[in-house]
Amino acid sequence: MYKFFFTSFFCLGSILAIGQEMMVSSPDKNLKLTVAIDAGKPVYSVSFKNRVMMESSPLGLKTNEGDFSSGLKFISKAEGAVSKDYSQEKIKQSTVQYRANKLTCTFENAEKKQISLVFQLSNNNIAFRYELPTWAERRSCVVEKEATGFKFPASTTTFLSGMMNSMTGFARTAPSYETGYVADAPILNNRQPKEGYVFPGLFKIGNNGWVLISETGVSSQFCASHLSQASANGTYTVDYPALSQNNGFGSTGAAIALPGVTPWRTITVGDNLKPIVETTIPFDVVDPLYEPSQKYKYGRSTWSWIVWQDNSMNYEDQVKFIDLASTMKYEYILIDALWDTNIGKERMKELVSYAKSKGVEVFLWYNSNGSFNDAPMGPRNKMSSSVERKKEMKWLREIGVKGLKVDFFGGDKQETMRLYEDILSDANDYGLMIVFHGTTLPRGWERMYPNYVGSEAVVASEMLIFVQNVRENEAYNAAIHPFIRNTVGSMEFGGTFLNKYLVKSNKDKNKRLTTDAFQLATAVLFQNPVQMFALTPNNLSDAPPFEIDFMKQVPTTWDETVFIDGYPGKYSILARRHGKDWYVAGVNGTKEAMKLKVKLPMLAGKKVKLYADNQNKETFVKEQELKKSGEIEIEMQSGGGIVISTL
């Protein structure tokens, strides 16, 4: 396959060098990555337990200072190991031990300019990035294009979400990562989206296993990227943002200072789905960019807009949802768009004070927009410039607001990455947490930015209100997210509805097609450190008391996450631990009822509460004791779910 082989070889720890072919393996030796030069082009391949997971795939960059994707020769290599222990309250696992073997390969192009590729292999995970040195007097460059690709065996099927076309959708706010995932599609098909696919992407490698592709470590220093369409030979490449994003303003590549680095490309590999669901690689290879200005408090929130919509943006209705939050012992209320005109700043000060008197803190909604789309809702033009942003945040701190939900970004250019970072950094100075909506995938941001607490970047709860097809596919989508979108980053879904109809009257329109047990399960299944739950005041009297009691005590931060069983788009069962308490949540995305035997060793011999649905899709709760083996037989109805929690 590769040229320039020598007849001799030598071993260096976990690195195997054969001529100009380099190999590095994970600490447990199961995952192997090979790097080589093929006719002047850098390539790599991946195997797991001696099975091919990724065939010879391209590497390299093109910059305005030279081409580093062809005409290269190998110069040197270096090996090492990475050992890192850290705590992170906002992700699926609160304490993490990261151990990886490291390989750095340095190449030189025809102009004698060098570039390095750094690979880190932990058990089941690969992270790699490009490191650019200074070149003579050059201290800056523009990265114009990336050759990095992913070529899978022909037997592979895909689980991908299409990139939305730029400057389309509501008020020209796309792309906002709100396209559904298509499960088990062939690599080559006639319906590939024009602008490719968003990260992350999941791939089933025939009978060999699974691969999850994403990126992490994207800050103001680079653009975010996505996957291209598959080429004729089935290769996906890393694509930079379309020029048309942000109304055509801003570069599609990245301007960087030298020496400089690209974001990390990540590949998670397993012969089953457990490593995919449990991976922490998006956070393992990044570090905080600044210190938190204070200790931020996570928790649950009410919000009126999701069911009661724009008409609820008034003082009186917000009082009702503050009272609901207080009754539920929730930490927060989110007051959504239009508060600036419908309530106003003076009365908002009163509202924040009232909420505080009830033990509830406030998040306020803001439009990110200044110049790059047509979203009309206010407050506008407060987050897009440094001067106005700091004035607004000073006022927010003075009246006691604790967080912001900032909406309508629509793009992955470096310009937009700077805006994300500027909002986060300024907000930290004023003690404000940030949720992003109408937004891109978070890429390691939970660890990089201490006051970041979640992003939408998914077909989320508002689409259940607006689109019948999304209601019909709610269970299918919920059975996908734990394997793809939510496994790489916090997902602010804004769900858990207990209304039978998703309207204020709770009748006649927008009938919910999933069960109450399903809705309770998503409160655990979907991970985000601040959860905006879609409960309404009437639920206190029209929902079963045991469901309200569950929603009063369900946590939003987790110390451990364990994959139990599932298949993307069919069903998903996870176990999450908060302190000493375990919650097992499952949903059924198929059209038929499902009986399963699952093993829950963490609950072996313990008394638990089981929330489930009967054959009429009526939700019930009962107490039972698990066998000492930890095995339990469960039944999930179509569009239904289960929760098992410790007493």
C-alpha positions in Angstrom: 0.0 0.0 0.0 2.7 2.4 0.9 6.0 3.4 -0.7 9.4 4.0 0.7 9.5 0.8 2.9 12.8 -0.3 4.4 13.5 -4.0 5.1 14.3 -3.4 8.8 12.1 -2.1 11.6 12.5 -1.0 15.2 10.1 -0.7 18.1 9.9 2.4 20.3 7.5 1.6 23.2 4.1 1.7 21.5 5.5 3.2 18.3 6.5 0.9 15.4 8.5 2.5 12.6 9.0 0.8 9.2 10.7 3.1 6.8 8.4 6.0 6.4 5.4 4.2 7.9 4.7 5.0 11.6 2.4 3.1 13.9 1.1 4.1 17.3 -1.3 2.0 19.5 -3.5 2.7 22.5 -2.4 1.7 26.0 -4.4 -1.5 25.8 -3.0 -2.2 22.3 -6.4 -2.7 20.7 -6.5 0.5 18.7 -3.8 1.1 16.1 -3.1 4.0 13.8 -0.7 3.9 10.9 0.8 7.0 9.3 2.6 7.0 6.0 3.6 8.9 2.9 2.0 7.6 -0.3 3.5 9.3 -3.4 4.2 12.5 -1.4 0.8 12.6 0.2 0.4 11.9 4.0 -2.1 9.2 4.8 -3.3 7.2 7.8 -5.4 4.2 8.6 -7.1 2.8 11.7 -7.6 -0.7 13.0 -9.3 -2.1 16.1 -8.6 -5.6 17.4 -6.9 -6.2 14.1 -10.0 -5.3 12.1 -9.9 -2.4 9.6 -12.0 0.5 10.8 -10.7 3.1 8.4 -8.8 2.6 5.2 -6.0 4.7 3.8 -7.3 8.3 4.3 -5.7 11.6 3.4 -4.1 14.1 5.7 -2.7 17.6 5.2 -3.4 21.4 5.0 -3.3 24.1 2.3 -2.2 27.5 3.5 -1.4 30.8 1.9 2.2 30.1 2.8 2.4 26.6 1.1 0.8 23.3 0.4 1.1 20.6 3.1 -1.1 18.0 1.5 1.2 16.8 -1.3 4.8 16.8 -2.3 5.8 16.0 1.3 8.6 14.0 2.7 9.0 12.5 6.2 11.5 14.3 8.4 11.3 13.0 11.9 9.1 11.5 14.6 8.8 11.7 18.3 6.9 9.6 20.8 5.6 10.1 24.3 2.8 9.5 26.7 0.0 11.7 28.0 -1.4 11.3 31.6 -4.1 13.7 32.7 -6.6 13.6 35.6 -9.3 16.2 35.8 -12.7 17.0 37.3 -15.6 18.4 35.2 -19.0 18.7 36.8 -20.8 19.7 33.6 -20.2 16.6 31.5 -21.3 12.9 31.6 -18.6 12.0 34.1 -17.3 14.2 36.9 -13.8 12.7 37.3 -11.7 11.5 34.3 -8.4 9.8 33.9 -7.0 10.2 30.5 -4.1 8.0 29.4 -2.8 8.1 25.8 0.2 7.3 23.7 1.5 10.1 21.5 3.1 10.2 18.1 4.4 13.4 16.5 5.3 13.1 12.8 7.1 16.1 11.1 6.9 16.5 7.3 8.5 18.9 4.9 7.1 20.3 1.7 8.9 21.2 -1.6 9.6 24.7 -0.2 11.4 23.2 2.8 8.7 24.3 5.1 7.8 21.9 7.9 4.5 20.9 9.6 3.8 18.4 12.3 1.0 16.0 12.9 0.3 15.1 16.5 -1.7 11.9 17.3 -2.9 10.8 20.7 -4.4 7.3 21.2 -6.2 6.5 24.4 -8.2 3.3 24.7 -11.0 3.6 22.0 -10.1 7.2 21.1 -7.9 9.0 18.6 -7.3 12.8 18.7 -5.0 14.5 16.2 -4.2 18.0 15.1 -1.7 19.9 12.9 1.0 22.0 14.5 2.5 24.8 12.4 5.9 26.3 13.3 7.2 29.7 12.3 8.7 29.7 8.8 11.7 32.0 8.6 10.2 35.5 9.1 6.6 34.3 8.8 4.6 34.7 12.1 1.1 34.3 10.7 -0.7 32.5 8.0 -4.2 31.6 6.7 -5.3 28.0 6.6 -7.4 27.8 3.5 -8.3 24.2 3.2 -7.9 20.9 4.9 -7.2 17.6 3.2 -8.0 15.5 6.3 -10.3 12.7 5.3 -12.1 9.5 6.6 -12.4 6.5 4.2 -14.5 3.7 5.5 -14.8 0.1 4.3 -17.5 -0.5 1.6 -19.7 -2.3 4.1 -20.1 0.8 6.2 -23.5 2.5 6.9 -23.9 6.0 8.2 -25.8 8.0 10.8 -25.5 11.6 9.7 -27.2 14.9 9.9 -27.0 17.2 6.9 -25.5 20.7 7.1 -28.3 23.2 6.5 -27.8 25.5 3.5 -26.5 28.9 4.5 -28.8 31.9 4.9 -32.0 29.8 4.7 -34.7 28.9 7.2 -36.3 31.3 9.7 -35.1 34.8 9.1 -32.0 33.5 7.2 -30.6 32.1 10.4 -29.3 28.8 9.1 -27.1 26.8 9.5 -28.1 26.0 13.1 -27.5 22.2 13.3 -31.3 21.5 13.4 -31.5 18.8 10.7 -32.5 15.2 11.8 -30.2 12.2 11.6 -30.8 9.5 9.0 -30.0 6.1 10.4 -28.2 3.2 8.6 -27.8 5.0 5.2 -25.3 3.8 2.6 -22.2 5.9 2.2 -22.9 6.6 -1.5 -26.4 7.8 -2.2 -28.2 10.3 -4.4 -29.5 12.5 -1.6 -26.3 13.9 -0.1 -26.9 17.5 1.2 -25.2 20.2 -0.8 -23.0 21.5 2.1 -22.2 18.1 3.6 -22.8 16.9 7.1 -22.4 18.3 10.6 -20.2 16.9 13.3 -20.5 14.5 14.9 -21.0 11.6 12.5 -21.5 8.0 13.4 -20.5 5.1 11.2 -21.2 1.3 11.5 -18.3 -0.6 10.0 -20.2 -3.7 8.8 -19.8 -6.4 11.6 -16.5 -4.9 12.8 -17.9 -2.2 15.0 -18.5 1.6 15.2 -16.7 4.8 14.6 -17.7 8.3 15.8 -16.1 11.3 14.1 -16.1 14.8 15.5 -13.8 17.8 16.4 -12.9 19.6 19.6 -10.9 22.5 20.9 -12.4 25.1 18.5 -12.0 28.6 19.9 -11.7 32.1 18.5 -8.4 31.0 17.0 -10.0 28.9 14.2 -13.2 28.2 12.3 -15.4 25.2 13.0 -15.7 22.6 10.4 -17.9 19.8 9.2 -17.8 16.7 6.9 -18.1 17.0 3.2 -20.3 14.9 1.0 -18.8 11.4 0.4 -16.6 11.4 -2.7 -16.9 8.7 -5.4 -14.6 6.4 -3.5 -16.5 6.9 -0.3 -14.1 9.4 1.4 -15.4 12.2 3.6 -13.2 15.2 4.1 -13.0 18.0 6.6 -14.8 21.0 5.1 -14.6 24.6 6.3 -17.7 26.9 6.4 -19.4 28.0 3.1 -18.5 31.5 2.0 -22.3 32.3 2.0 -22.5 32.0 5.8 -22.9 35.2 7.8 -24.4 36.9 4.8 -21.1 36.3 2.9 -19.0 38.2 5.5 -15.8 36.7 6.8 -13.3 34.2 5.6 -14.0 30.5 5.2 -10.7 29.4 6.5 -8.7 30.5 9.6 -6.1 33.2 10.2 -3.7 32.0 12.9 -0.5 33.3 14.5 2.6 31.1 14.2 3.5 28.9 15.8 -0.1 27.7 15.8 -2.4 24.7 16.0 -5.6 23.5 14.4 -8.5 22.1 16.4 -8.4 18.4 17.3 -10.1 15.9 15.0 -11.5 13.0 17.1 -12.2 9.4 16.2 -13.9 7.1 18.8 -13.8 3.4 17.9 -15.4 0.3 19.4 -16.6 -3.2 18.5 -19.8 -2.2 20.3 -21.5 1.1 21.2 -20.3 1.4 24.8 -17.1 3.3 24.0 -19.2 5.6 21.7 -21.7 6.6 24.4 -19.2 6.8 27.2 -16.4 8.7 25.5 -14.9 11.8 27.1 -12.4 12.6 24.3 -14.0 16.0 23.5 -12.9 17.2 26.9 -9.7 15.1 27.4 -7.5 17.0 25.0 -8.6 20.6 25.9 -8.1 22.8 29.0 -9.9 25.8 30.6 -9.1 29.0 28.8 -9.8 31.2 31.8 -10.6 30.9 35.5 -14.3 31.1 36.6 -15.1 34.4 38.2 -17.2 32.6 40.7 -18.6 29.1 41.4 -21.5 28.6 39.0 -24.6 26.7 40.1 -26.3 24.3 37.8 -29.8 22.9 38.0 -33.4 22.9 36.6 -35.5 25.7 35.1 -39.0 26.4 34.0 -39.8 28.4 30.8 -43.1 29.6 29.6 -42.3 30.1 25.9 -42.0 26.5 24.9 -45.7 25.7 25.4 -47.4 29.1 26.1 -45.3 30.8 23.3 -44.9 34.5 22.6 -48.1 35.6 24.3 -46.7 34.5 27.6 -44.0 37.1 27.5 -45.7 39.3 30.0 -45.2 40.1 33.7 -48.2 38.1 35.0 -47.4 34.9 33.1 -43.8 35.0 34.2 -44.9 35.3 37.8 -46.8 32.1 37.3 -43.7 30.3 36.0 -41.6 31.7 38.8 -44.2 30.2 41.2 -44.0 26.9 39.4 -40.2 26.9 39.7 -40.5 27.6 43.4 -43.1 24.8 43.9 -40.8 22.4 42.0 -37.8 23.6 44.0 -36.1 24.5 40.7 -33.1 26.8 40.7 -34.1 28.9 37.6 -36.6 30.4 35.3 -35.8 31.3 31.7 -37.6 34.4 30.4 -37.5 34.2 26.7 -37.6 36.5 23.6 -39.6 39.8 23.6 -39.2 40.5 27.3 -37.5 43.8 26.4 -40.7 45.2 24.8 -43.4 43.2 26.6 -42.0 43.6 30.1 -39.3 46.2 29.9 -36.2 46.8 31.9 -37.8 48.5 34.9 -40.4 45.8 35.5 -37.7 43.1 34.7 -35.8 44.4 37.7 -38.9 43.9 39.8 -39.5 40.4 38.3 -35.9 39.3 39.1 -36.4 40.6 42.7 -39.7 38.7 43.0 -38.0 35.5 41.7 -35.2 35.9 44.2 -37.8 36.2 47.0 -39.2 32.8 45.9 -35.7 31.2 45.8 -35.5 31.3 42.0 -32.8 32.8 39.9 -33.3 34.2 36.3 -31.9 33.4 32.8 -32.8 36.0 30.1 -33.0 35.5 26.4 -31.0 37.6 23.9 -30.7 37.8 20.2 -27.0 37.4 19.1 -27.7 39.4 16.0 -26.2 42.6 14.8 -25.6 42.2 11.1 -25.7 38.6 9.9 -29.4 37.6 9.7 -32.9 38.9 9.9 -34.1 37.5 13.2 -36.4 40.3 14.5 -37.0 39.3 18.2 -35.5 41.4 20.9 -33.4 42.3 22.7 -31.3 42.8 19.5 -27.8 44.4 19.0 -26.8 43.9 22.6 -24.6 40.8 22.3 -22.8 41.5 19.0 -20.6 44.4 19.9 -18.2 44.7 22.8 -19.3 48.1 24.0 -23.0 47.3 24.1 -22.4 43.8 25.5 -20.5 45.1 28.5 -23.0 47.8 29.2 -25.8 45.2 29.1 -24.0 42.7 31.2 -23.2 45.3 33.8 -26.9 46.0 34.2 -27.7 42.3 34.3 -25.3 41.8 37.1 -26.7 44.8 39.0 -30.3 43.4 38.9 -29.2 39.9 39.8 -29.6 37.9 36.6 -27.6 34.7 36.6 -27.5 33.6 33.0 -28.3 34.3 29.4 -29.7 32.3 26.5 -28.2 33.7 23.3 -29.9 32.8 20.0 -29.6 32.9 16.2 -25.9 32.5 15.3 -26.1 30.6 12.0 -22.5 29.9 11.0 -19.2 28.3 11.7 -16.7 30.9 10.4 -13.9 32.2 12.6 -15.8 35.4 12.9 -18.6 33.6 14.6 -16.3 31.6 16.8 -14.8 34.9 18.0 -18.3 36.1 18.9 -19.1 32.9 20.9 -15.8 33.3 22.8 -16.3 37.1 23.3 -19.8 36.5 24.8 -18.5 33.8 27.1 -15.5 35.7 28.2 -17.3 38.9 28.9 -20.2 37.0 30.6 -17.7 35.4 33.0 -16.4 38.8 34.0 -20.0 39.7 35.1 -20.8 36.3 36.7 -23.2 35.1 34.0 -23.7 31.6 32.6 -24.3 31.1 28.9 -26.6 28.8 26.9 -26.5 29.0 23.1 -29.5 28.4 20.9 -29.9 28.4 17.1 -26.2 27.4 17.3 -23.4 25.2 16.3 -22.1 22.0 18.1 -20.1 22.8 21.3 -16.6 21.6 20.7 -15.0 21.0 24.1 -16.6 24.2 25.4 -17.8 22.7 28.7 -14.2 22.4 29.8 -12.7 25.4 27.8 -15.2 28.0 29.1 -16.1 27.7 32.8 -19.4 29.6 32.5 -20.7 27.7 29.4 -23.7 25.6 30.3 -25.1 24.1 27.1 -26.1 24.4 23.4 -29.2 23.5 21.4 -27.6 22.3 18.1 -30.3 19.6 17.6 -33.9 19.3 16.4 -35.1 20.3 19.8 -38.3 20.8 21.7 -39.6 23.9 19.8 -39.8 21.8 16.7 -42.2 19.5 18.5 -44.5 22.5 18.8 -44.2 23.6 15.2 -43.9 20.5 13.1 -46.1 17.4 13.0 -43.4 15.2 11.5 -41.0 16.0 14.3 -43.7 15.0 16.8 -44.1 11.7 14.9 -40.4 11.1 15.1 -39.8 12.2 18.6 -39.0 8.8 20.0 -36.8 7.9 17.0 -34.8 11.0 17.5 -34.5 10.5 21.2 -33.1 7.0 20.5 -30.4 8.6 18.4 -29.1 11.5 20.4 -27.3 9.6 23.2 -25.1 7.9 20.6 -24.2 10.9 18.5 -25.1 14.5 19.3 -25.3 14.3 23.1 -22.3 12.0 23.5 -19.9 14.7 22.4 -21.4 17.7 24.1 -24.1 19.1 26.3 -27.5 19.3 24.6 -30.0 21.9 25.8 -33.2 20.2 24.4 -35.8 22.0 26.5 -38.2 19.2 26.8 -39.9 16.8 29.3 -43.5 17.7 28.5 -46.3 16.5 30.7 -49.0 18.3 28.7 -51.0 15.8 26.6 -51.3 18.6 23.9 -48.4 21.0 23.3 -50.5 24.1 23.6 -51.5 26.4 26.5 -55.0 25.0 26.7 -53.7 21.4 26.8 -56.3 20.3 24.4 -57.3 20.0 20.7 -53.9 20.7 19.0 -50.4 19.4 18.8 -51.1 16.1 20.5 -48.1 14.5 22.1 -47.4 11.1 20.6 -45.0 9.8 23.3 -45.9 8.5 26.8 -45.3 10.2 30.2 -42.7 7.5 31.0 -40.9 8.5 27.8 -40.9 12.1 28.9 -39.5 11.3 32.3 -36.8 9.2 30.7 -35.6 12.1 28.6 -35.0 14.1 31.7 -32.2 11.6 32.4 -31.3 10.5 28.9 -30.5 14.1 27.6 -27.5 15.5 29.4 -27.1 19.3 30.0 -26.0 20.9 33.3 -28.8 23.4 33.2 -32.1 21.9 32.0 -35.0 24.0 30.9 -37.9 21.6 31.4 -41.2 22.1 29.5 -43.5 21.8 32.5 -46.5 24.2 32.8 -48.4 25.4 35.9 -51.4 23.2 35.1 -49.2 20.1 35.4 -49.2 20.5 39.2 -52.9 19.4 39.1 -53.4 17.5 35.8 -50.2 15.3 35.9 -50.0 12.3 38.2 -48.4 13.3 41.5 -45.7 10.6 41.3 -44.5 12.2 38.0 -44.3 15.6 39.6 -42.4 14.1 42.5 -39.9 12.6 40.1 -39.4 15.9 38.3 -38.9 17.6 41.6 -35.9 15.5 42.5 -34.3 14.5 39.1 -30.7 15.9 39.0 -29.0 17.6 36.0 -25.4 16.8 36.7 -23.8 13.3 36.7 -20.8 11.7 38.2 -20.9 8.6 35.9 -22.6 7.5 32.7 -22.9 3.8 31.7 -24.2 2.5 28.4 -26.6 -0.4 29.1 -28.2 -1.3 25.7 -29.5 0.2 22.5 -29.2 0.8 18.8 -29.3 4.3 17.2 -32.8 5.2 16.2 -34.3 2.0 17.7 -33.8 2.2 21.5 -31.4 3.6 24.0 -30.9 2.7 27.7 -28.3 4.5 29.8 -27.5 4.5 33.5 -26.4 7.8 35.2 -25.1 8.3 38.7 -25.5 11.4 40.8 -23.7 11.0 44.1 -24.9 7.7 45.4 -28.1 7.7 43.4 -28.5 5.8 40.1 -31.0 6.6 37.4 -31.5 4.2 34.5 -33.4 5.7 31.6 -34.7 4.1 28.4 -36.8 5.0 25.3 -38.2 2.9 22.5 -38.1 4.6 19.1 -39.6 1.7 17.2 -43.2 1.1 16.2 -43.5 -2.0 18.3 -43.4 -2.8 22.0 -40.1 -4.1 23.2 -39.3 -6.6 25.9 -35.6 -6.8 27.0 -33.5 -8.4 29.7 -30.9 -6.0 30.8 -28.1 -6.2 33.4 -27.8 -3.4 35.9 -24.9 -4.5 38.2 -24.9 -1.1 39.9 -28.4 -1.9 41.2 -27.9 -5.6 42.0 -30.0 -6.6 45.0 -31.3 -3.1 45.6 -34.8 -1.8 46.0 -35.8 0.5 43.2 -38.6 2.5 41.7 -39.7 1.5 38.2 -41.5 4.1 36.1 -43.0 2.4 32.9 -46.1 2.2 30.7 -48.7 -0.5 30.5 -50.0 -1.8 27.2 -52.5 1.1 27.1 -49.5 3.4 27.3 -50.6 4.6 30.8 -47.6 5.4 33.0 -47.2 3.8 36.4 -44.7 3.5 39.1 -43.9 0.6 41.4 -41.3 -0.5 43.8 -39.4 -3.8 43.3 -36.2 -5.4 44.3 -33.6 -6.4 41.7 -32.1 -9.8 41.6 -28.6 -10.3 43.0 -27.5 -10.8 39.5 -28.7 -7.3 38.6 -30.8 -8.7 35.7 -34.2 -7.2 35.1 -36.8 -7.7 32.4 -38.3 -4.5 31.1 -41.0 -3.7 28.6 -41.0 -0.4 26.7 -44.1 0.5 24.6 -43.7 2.1 21.2 -43.0 5.8 21.9 -42.7 4.8 25.5 -39.9 4.5 28.0 -38.7 3.4 31.5 -36.9 4.9 34.4 -35.4 2.9 37.2 -34.1 4.9 40.2 -32.7 4.0 43.6 -35.0 4.6 46.5 
